Structure formats: structure tokens, C-alpha cells
Amino acid sequence: MTWTEHAFVQFMKRFDEHPFEMVVEGETVRIGEGEPTFRILFHKTPPLGELLKSTSIALGEAYMDGDLEIEGDLYTALNQFLGQMGKFSTDTNALKKLIFSSTSKENQKKEVSSHYDIGNDFYQLWLDETMSYSCGYFEHEDDTLAQAQRGKVDRILKKLHLQEGMTLCDIGCGWGFLLLEAAKQYGIHGVGITLSEEQKKKFEERIAENGLEEKLEVRLMDYRDLPTAGMQFDRVVSVGMVEHVGRENYRTFMESVRQVLKPGGLFLLHFISALKEHPGDAWVKKYIFPGGVVPSLRELIQIAGDESFYTIDVESLRRHYNRTLLCWNHNFQEHRAEVVAMFGERFARMWELYLCSCAATFMNGIIDVHQVLFTNGVNNELPMTRWY
């Protein structure tokens, strides 16, 4: 074993909470005490300098390039390994431009488009028929992914206490399933906003297919433009969008919602969360969600209070997101050959690493997902029980 490979092994020995084996240049090395729970084959070891600069990027790229292979199930190995992400090295000074990217409207539209405008055909391969790209709600053990996504939307709509004729804004509306259901079930008038042209195109098709042109519209719009758009809403919802806002813009986001939400109106915010404030994972920012930042629950609730939003309900769906991601990965694997034909093997490896690593971080509590229900000022008209 060369000096470089020896230095690599010494670095990897820090991840010893769960025993595993590494094969480096044909030599087997055991890390941790006890029977190994997984095995990693390194055909080429990442340079120590790259591991110290960003452990996440170095190991992630090694997997993407096929220099690192996992024997057995990828998720099982990541579920054991990623619980130790606190031991990863990240040189934030060297990666400053990547980790702290611009939050300008122009740059954030570019960042959002880089992920969501990959193509509707791609997402249709592994999402369910609702085209929901956020955490499902598995009320029953045998729920399918589609049932869980419908359950999530039904749960949100009930929390919003919708009445016929109300107005509802969905900030970051995706492919529009939530607003479609709100219009069909409750007879609301809705506006969805997104920065993704592909999502807007698909949502408009679905509005027409359902004959809801008089009830719904979708706009290509930044949330910061809502206050000057001349609209007021009884309800506002945002699912999986605030993660793209950036920490310095959380207050602007909440202010924008408050300005378009009627007094006493309800605002449901569904978002990936963390216990503490963190700038984000370098590999995820480089390859999956450029500019993405996971807020802590406490910082958003504090800002909400400053904006006179009253927090009336908080619910964690952490393990529901773990299961959602595993369902997505199952679907992805069933269509993997089609993904490779579309984008190549490296892209497919990148995407399966993303799905499985996210599932593992939810299971390990590194990240969470919360639904928080606010009222804009005091609302004494709502039923007093939680499950109204």
C-alpha cells in the first residue's frame, strides 16, 4: 500500500461507529469493531487533500465515476455511514462560492431551473401519477406512494380549513397537484407560482385536462414579486420551496407571504428542516440543489413571530420522507436503463446516490421535515380542536 493509500485509510478510520470493510488496491481493511455491516471497493482512492476539502464531494464523485463501489444495497450502507456526517471535513473558505452562492432573482431562477427543468419525461419515470416531488404521508402501513402523496395533500388541505370560493396561493407549486385537488375538492380559486418553465408547462396542461381554467392559473414568478402583483389570498401554502430561498432571504420570504395573506388567513409551510443552522452539504449543492439551504425549525418560527404570524400547529414527517425517498429509488431503479439512455451512467449513479443518501439522512435525524401552520395575526374563528 502506497503512502497515499495509507493516508486515505487513516482518514477513513474516523468513521468507526458501524463496522465495515474497505478493499483498497486489493487489500482488505476493517474499520470499527465487530462484524462488518457493509463493504466498499475502492478502485481508485480519492486524494487526501480532496477529502479534507470536502469529504462529501470527494466520496460522492468517486461513486459517480465508478471509482467507489458498494457491495450490496446502497441505502443500507449509507444508512450506516451517513449517521457520522459530523465527522466529514469541509473547507468553507475554499468552497465559498459553491456553499454561499448568490440569492439574486436571476441566479436563483438559474439554480431552480438546473434541477426542475431536467425534463418532465425524466421525473415521470419515477414519481407517482400525481407528480408530487415532496414528502408523502403514509397513514397506513400498506399505502402506495400515490396513496401517500394524496394523503399528504389531503392533510394539508384539511389543515388550511378551506371553504368554497376562497383564494389560495401555492408558492413553489411544482406540477400543480395540490391546487388541482384544492379546486376539485373545495371549489377554491388558486394561483400557483414557480420558477420552472417545465413545471409551468405541465401544470397548464393539467389545468386544461381537468377543465379548471376558471379556477386555477400558474405564473412564472419569483416569490419576491408577489407583494406588487396586486393579489390577496385567504390562504397560502408552500411545500418544499423555502429550501431554495437562502438563509438571508427567510425574512423577505415571510414578509412577502404576510403582505399577500389577508388578516387572520392561514399559511402552511412544509419544508425540510434541521435542528441547527448549517450552510448545507457541498456535494448536494454542486450536483443536486445549487444554492439549496435547509432551514432550522427554530429560525423560521422566530422570524414568523417577528412578522406577527402565530404558530398554531407543528408536525414532523421525518420518517415519512425516508419512506418516500425509498419508494422513489425503487421506481428509479426500475427505470434506470431509461435514465442512462437519457443522461448517461454517471448521471444515473449521481441520482441514485442522491435518493439513497437523502433517505439515510432522514432516517438518522440529520435532517427532518416539518409542516407548520401559521395564522396572519390572531384568528379566533378557527375550531379549537387540532383536527378540525
C-alpha positions as CSV (number, residue, x, y, z in Angstrom):
1,M,0.0,0.0,0.0
2,T,1.4,3.4,-1.0
3,W,1.8,6.3,1.3
4,T,-1.2,8.0,-0.4
5,E,-3.4,4.9,0.2
6,H,-2.2,4.6,3.8
7,A,-3.2,8.2,4.4
8,F,-6.6,7.6,2.9
9,V,-7.1,4.5,5.2
10,Q,-6.1,6.6,8.2
11,F,-8.6,9.3,7.2
12,M,-11.4,6.7,6.8
13,K,-10.8,5.2,10.2
14,R,-12.6,8.1,11.8
15,F,-15.9,6.6,10.6
16,D,-15.8,3.7,13.0
17,E,-19.3,3.8,14.7
18,H,-20.5,1.0,12.5
19,P,-18.0,-1.7,11.4
20,F,-17.3,-2.0,7.6
21,E,-14.7,-3.3,5.2
22,M,-12.8,-1.4,2.6
23,V,-10.9,-3.0,-0.2
24,V,-8.0,-0.7,-1.3
25,E,-5.7,-1.9,-4.1
26,G,-6.7,-5.5,-3.4
27,E,-6.0,-5.2,0.3
28,T,-8.9,-5.5,2.8
29,V,-9.1,-3.1,5.7
30,R,-11.6,-3.3,8.5
31,I,-12.9,-0.2,10.2
32,G,-14.6,-0.3,13.6
33,E,-15.2,-3.1,16.0
34,G,-17.4,-6.2,15.3
35,E,-18.7,-7.9,12.2
36,P,-18.7,-5.6,9.1
37,T,-22.2,-4.4,8.0
38,F,-21.1,-3.4,4.5
39,R,-18.2,-3.4,2.1
40,I,-16.7,-0.7,-0.1
41,L,-14.5,-1.4,-3.1
42,F,-12.1,1.4,-4.0
43,H,-10.7,1.1,-7.5
44,K,-9.1,4.5,-7.1
45,T,-8.7,6.3,-3.8
46,P,-9.6,10.0,-3.5
47,P,-6.7,12.2,-2.7
48,L,-6.4,13.2,0.9
49,G,-6.4,16.9,0.0
50,E,-9.8,16.5,-1.7
51,L,-11.2,14.5,1.3
52,L,-10.2,17.3,3.6
53,K,-11.5,20.0,1.3
54,S,-14.9,18.2,1.1
55,T,-15.4,14.6,2.2
56,S,-18.8,14.7,0.7
57,I,-17.7,15.8,-2.8
58,A,-14.6,13.5,-2.8
59,L,-16.6,10.4,-1.9
60,G,-19.6,11.4,-3.9
61,E,-17.6,11.9,-7.1
62,A,-15.8,8.7,-6.5
63,Y,-19.1,6.9,-6.5
64,M,-20.4,8.8,-9.6
65,D,-17.2,7.9,-11.5
66,G,-17.3,4.3,-10.6
67,D,-14.1,4.5,-8.5
68,L,-16.1,3.5,-5.5
69,E,-18.4,0.5,-5.5
70,I,-20.7,-0.6,-2.7
71,E,-21.2,-4.4,-2.3
72,G,-24.9,-5.0,-1.5
73,D,-27.6,-2.4,-1.0
74,L,-26.5,1.2,-1.4
75,Y,-29.1,2.6,1.0
76,T,-28.2,0.1,3.7
77,A,-24.6,1.1,3.5
78,L,-25.3,4.8,3.5
79,N,-27.8,4.4,6.4
80,Q,-24.9,3.1,8.5
81,F,-22.2,5.5,7.2
82,L,-24.0,8.9,6.9
83,G,-25.0,9.0,10.6
84,Q,-21.4,10.1,11.0
85,M,-21.6,13.1,8.7
86,G,-20.5,15.3,11.6
87,K,-17.0,13.8,11.0
88,F,-16.9,15.0,7.4
89,S,-14.4,17.7,6.5
90,T,-15.5,20.8,4.6
91,D,-13.2,23.8,3.8
92,T,-15.8,26.5,3.6
93,N,-13.2,29.1,2.6
94,A,-12.1,27.1,-0.4
95,L,-15.7,26.3,-1.4
96,K,-17.2,29.7,-0.5
97,K,-18.7,30.4,-4.0
98,L,-20.3,26.9,-4.0
99,I,-21.7,26.9,-0.5
100,F,-22.7,30.6,-0.3
101,S,-24.0,31.3,-3.8
102,S,-25.9,34.4,-4.8
103,T,-29.5,34.8,-3.8
104,S,-30.4,37.2,-6.6
105,K,-33.5,36.6,-8.6
106,E,-31.5,35.8,-11.7
107,N,-29.2,33.3,-10.0
108,Q,-31.9,31.6,-8.1
109,K,-34.0,31.1,-11.2
110,K,-31.0,29.5,-12.8
111,E,-30.4,27.3,-9.8
112,V,-34.0,26.1,-9.7
113,S,-34.1,25.5,-13.4
114,S,-31.0,23.4,-13.2
115,H,-32.9,20.9,-11.1
116,Y,-36.5,21.1,-12.0
117,D,-36.1,21.7,-15.8
118,I,-34.2,18.5,-16.4
119,G,-37.4,17.4,-18.2
120,N,-40.9,16.3,-17.3
121,D,-40.2,12.9,-19.0
122,F,-37.4,12.2,-16.5
123,Y,-39.5,12.9,-13.4
124,Q,-42.5,11.0,-14.8
125,L,-40.3,7.9,-14.8
126,W,-40.0,7.6,-11.0
127,L,-42.6,9.9,-9.4
128,D,-46.1,8.6,-9.0
129,E,-49.0,9.7,-11.2
130,T,-49.7,12.8,-9.0
131,M,-46.3,14.2,-10.0
132,S,-45.6,15.1,-6.4
133,Y,-42.0,15.8,-5.6
134,S,-42.1,16.2,-1.8
135,C,-42.7,14.0,1.3
136,G,-45.7,11.8,1.2
137,Y,-47.8,10.8,4.2
138,F,-48.1,7.1,4.8
139,E,-51.2,6.9,7.0
140,H,-51.4,3.1,6.6
141,E,-48.5,0.6,6.5
142,D,-49.6,-0.7,3.1
143,D,-50.1,2.7,1.4
144,T,-48.6,3.0,-2.0
145,L,-46.6,6.0,-3.0
146,A,-49.5,7.5,-4.8
147,Q,-51.8,7.0,-1.8
148,A,-49.2,8.6,0.4
149,Q,-49.0,11.7,-1.9
150,R,-52.7,12.0,-2.0
151,G,-52.8,11.6,1.8
152,K,-50.2,14.4,2.2
153,V,-52.2,16.8,0.1
154,D,-55.5,15.9,1.8
155,R,-53.8,16.5,5.2
156,I,-52.5,19.9,4.1
157,L,-55.9,21.0,2.6
158,K,-57.7,20.0,5.9
159,K,-55.2,22.0,7.9
160,L,-55.9,25.0,5.7
161,H,-59.6,24.8,6.6
162,L,-60.6,25.7,3.1
163,Q,-64.1,26.9,2.2
164,E,-65.7,27.2,-1.2
165,G,-64.8,30.4,-3.0
166,M,-61.6,31.0,-1.0
167,T,-58.4,32.1,-2.7
168,L,-55.3,30.0,-2.3
169,C,-51.7,30.8,-3.4
170,D,-49.2,27.9,-3.8
171,I,-45.6,29.3,-3.7
172,G,-43.4,26.8,-5.5
173,C,-46.4,24.9,-6.9
174,G,-44.5,22.2,-8.8
175,W,-46.6,20.3,-11.3
176,G,-49.7,21.6,-9.6
177,F,-51.4,18.6,-7.9
178,L,-52.1,20.4,-4.6
179,L,-54.0,23.2,-6.3
180,L,-55.8,20.8,-8.6
181,E,-57.1,18.9,-5.6
182,A,-58.0,22.1,-3.8
183,A,-60.0,23.3,-6.7
184,K,-61.8,20.0,-7.2
185,Q,-62.5,19.2,-3.6
186,Y,-63.1,22.6,-2.1
187,G,-64.0,24.9,-5.1
188,I,-61.3,27.4,-4.4
189,H,-59.7,29.8,-6.8
190,G,-55.9,29.3,-6.9
191,V,-52.7,30.8,-8.2
192,G,-49.5,28.8,-8.4
193,I,-46.1,30.3,-8.8
194,T,-42.9,28.6,-9.9
195,L,-39.5,29.4,-11.4
196,S,-39.5,26.2,-13.5
197,E,-40.8,26.6,-17.1
198,E,-41.2,22.8,-17.4
199,Q,-43.4,22.7,-14.3
200,K,-45.5,25.6,-15.5
201,K,-46.0,23.9,-18.9
202,K,-47.1,20.7,-17.3
203,F,-49.4,22.4,-14.8
204,E,-51.1,24.4,-17.5
205,E,-51.7,21.1,-19.4
206,R,-53.3,19.6,-16.3
207,I,-55.5,22.6,-15.6
208,A,-56.9,22.2,-19.2
209,E,-57.3,18.5,-18.9
210,N,-59.4,19.0,-15.7
211,G,-61.4,21.9,-17.1
212,L,-60.3,24.2,-14.3
213,E,-59.3,27.2,-16.4
214,E,-61.8,29.4,-14.5
215,K,-60.4,28.2,-11.1
216,L,-56.7,28.0,-11.5
217,E,-53.7,29.8,-13.0
218,V,-50.0,29.3,-12.9
219,R,-47.4,32.1,-13.2
220,L,-43.6,32.1,-13.7
221,M,-42.9,34.3,-10.8
222,D,-40.4,34.9,-8.0
223,Y,-42.0,35.0,-4.5
224,R,-40.4,38.4,-4.0
225,D,-42.7,39.8,-6.8
226,L,-45.9,38.7,-5.0
227,P,-46.5,41.9,-3.0
228,T,-46.5,44.0,-6.1
229,A,-48.7,41.7,-8.2
230,G,-52.0,43.1,-6.8
231,M,-53.3,39.9,-5.3
232,Q,-54.6,39.0,-1.9
233,F,-55.3,35.5,-0.6
234,D,-57.3,33.8,2.1
235,R,-54.7,31.0,2.3
236,V,-51.1,30.5,1.3
237,V,-49.2,27.2,1.1
238,S,-45.6,26.4,0.3
239,V,-44.4,22.8,0.0
240,G,-40.6,22.1,-0.4
241,M,-39.8,25.6,-1.7
242,V,-38.3,27.6,1.1
243,E,-35.2,25.4,0.9
244,H,-34.3,27.3,-2.2
245,V,-34.7,30.8,-0.7
246,G,-31.4,31.1,1.2
247,R,-30.8,32.0,4.8
248,E,-30.5,35.7,4.3
249,N,-33.9,35.8,2.5
250,Y,-36.1,33.9,5.0
251,R,-37.3,37.2,6.5
252,T,-38.1,38.6,3.0
253,F,-39.9,35.3,2.2
254,M,-42.1,35.6,5.3
255,E,-42.7,39.3,4.7
256,S,-43.8,38.5,1.2
257,V,-46.3,36.0,2.4
258,R,-47.7,38.3,5.1
259,Q,-48.3,41.1,2.6
260,V,-50.4,38.9,0.3
261,L,-52.3,37.0,3.1
262,K,-55.5,38.5,4.4
263,P,-55.6,39.2,8.2
264,G,-56.5,36.0,10.0
265,G,-55.5,34.0,7.0
266,L,-53.8,30.7,7.2
267,F,-50.3,29.9,5.9
268,L,-49.0,26.3,5.8
269,L,-45.2,25.9,5.3
270,H,-43.9,22.4,4.6
271,F,-40.1,22.2,4.4
272,I,-37.0,20.1,5.0
273,S,-35.6,21.3,8.3
274,A,-32.7,20.8,10.7
275,L,-32.0,21.1,14.4
276,K,-29.4,23.7,13.9
277,E,-28.4,26.3,11.3
278,H,-26.0,24.8,8.7
279,P,-24.8,26.1,5.3
280,G,-25.5,22.8,3.6
281,D,-23.8,19.8,2.1
282,A,-21.2,20.7,-0.6
283,W,-21.9,17.7,-2.9
284,V,-25.6,18.3,-2.8
285,K,-25.0,22.0,-3.7
286,K,-22.6,21.1,-6.5
287,Y,-24.7,18.4,-8.2
288,I,-28.3,18.3,-7.0
289,F,-29.6,21.6,-5.5
290,P,-27.4,24.5,-6.3
291,G,-27.9,27.2,-3.6
292,G,-30.1,24.9,-1.5
293,V,-30.1,25.6,2.2
294,V,-32.0,23.6,4.9
295,P,-33.5,26.0,7.5
296,S,-33.7,25.1,11.1
297,L,-37.2,24.9,12.6
298,R,-36.4,27.4,15.3
299,E,-35.1,30.2,12.9
300,L,-38.2,30.1,10.8
301,I,-40.6,30.1,13.7
302,Q,-38.7,33.0,15.3
303,I,-38.9,35.1,12.1
304,A,-42.6,34.2,11.8
305,G,-43.2,35.6,15.2
306,D,-41.4,38.8,14.3
307,E,-43.8,39.1,11.3
308,S,-46.9,38.6,13.6
309,F,-47.5,35.1,12.4
310,Y,-49.0,32.9,15.2
311,T,-47.7,29.3,15.1
312,I,-50.7,27.1,15.8
313,D,-49.5,23.6,14.7
314,V,-46.2,21.9,14.1
315,E,-45.8,18.3,12.7
316,S,-42.7,16.3,11.9
317,L,-42.9,13.9,8.9
318,R,-39.3,12.8,9.0
319,R,-39.8,9.0,8.7
320,H,-42.4,9.6,6.0
321,Y,-39.8,11.3,3.9
322,N,-37.4,8.4,4.4
323,R,-40.0,6.0,3.0
324,T,-41.0,8.4,0.2
325,L,-37.3,8.5,-0.9
326,L,-37.0,4.7,-0.8
327,C,-40.2,4.5,-3.0
328,W,-38.6,7.0,-5.4
329,N,-35.4,5.0,-5.5
330,H,-37.3,1.8,-6.2
331,N,-39.1,3.4,-9.1
332,F,-35.8,4.9,-10.3
333,Q,-34.1,1.5,-10.3
334,E,-36.9,0.1,-12.3
335,H,-36.4,2.7,-15.0
336,R,-32.6,3.0,-14.6
337,A,-31.8,1.9,-18.1
338,E,-34.0,4.6,-19.5
339,V,-32.3,7.2,-17.3
340,V,-28.9,6.0,-18.6
341,A,-30.1,6.3,-22.1
342,M,-31.3,9.8,-21.5
343,F,-28.3,11.2,-19.5
344,G,-25.6,8.6,-19.1
345,E,-24.3,6.3,-16.4
346,R,-22.6,9.0,-14.3
347,F,-25.9,10.9,-14.1
348,A,-27.7,7.7,-13.0
349,R,-25.2,7.0,-10.3
350,M,-25.4,10.6,-9.1
351,W,-29.2,10.4,-8.9
352,E,-29.3,7.1,-7.0
353,L,-26.7,8.4,-4.6
354,Y,-28.9,11.5,-4.0
355,L,-32.0,9.5,-3.4
356,C,-30.4,6.9,-1.1
357,S,-28.2,9.4,0.8
358,C,-31.2,11.6,1.5
359,A,-33.2,8.7,2.7
360,A,-30.4,7.8,5.1
361,T,-30.0,11.3,6.4
362,F,-33.7,11.5,7.2
363,M,-33.5,8.1,9.0
364,N,-30.5,9.3,11.0
365,G,-32.2,12.5,12.0
366,I,-29.6,14.7,10.3
367,I,-32.5,16.4,8.6
368,D,-36.2,16.4,9.3
369,V,-39.3,17.7,7.5
370,H,-41.9,19.9,9.2
371,Q,-45.4,21.2,8.4
372,V,-46.0,24.4,10.3
373,L,-49.4,26.1,10.3
374,F,-49.5,29.9,11.0
375,T,-52.2,32.5,11.2
376,N,-51.6,36.0,10.0
377,G,-52.3,37.7,13.3
378,V,-54.8,36.3,15.7
379,N,-57.6,34.1,14.4
380,N,-60.3,33.3,16.9
381,E,-62.7,31.8,14.3
382,L,-61.0,28.5,13.8
383,P,-62.3,25.4,15.6
384,M,-60.5,24.9,18.9
385,T,-59.6,21.2,18.3
386,R,-56.5,20.3,16.3
387,W,-58.2,18.0,13.8
388,Y,-60.9,20.3,12.6
